[in-house]
Amino acid sequence: MIGIDLIKTSRMNHLIERFGDKALYRFLSKDEISLVKNYKTASGFWAAKEACSKALGVGIGSECSFHDITVYKTQGGAPKLKLSQKIVDKFSIKYTSVSITHDGEYAIAVVALESASADKV
């Protein structure tokens, strides 16, 4: 399953300017916020979570919230995803992969998910 998302970084900048950290807590955990360097990083995390929810086929909502998806970084700085146990169980997720990039005023993320149900096809 694959999902992609694009966000104009100025949108995130306006959100942070207007609501401060409260805006970040809406979609990020305390640990994720500690990784955010600026509004562009926050935009990338937003795009990664949206892309993940799209790969699940449900989007952000009652079946999958922003807080069911956690972005963290390897020692080398590569982004990784951790899904809540609820999501892992519901969708039989075995593996996640994420790529985040920034270009000009945009952040883009692509997420690939592998589920146990894919083995049965």
Secondary structure, DSSP 8 states (H G I E B T S, - for coil): -EEEEEEEHHHHHHHHHHHTHHHHHTT--HHHHHH--SHHHHHHHHHHHHHHHHHHTS-SSSSS-GGGEEEEE-TT--EEEEE-HHHHHHHTEEEEEEEEEEETTEEEEEEEEEEGGGGG-
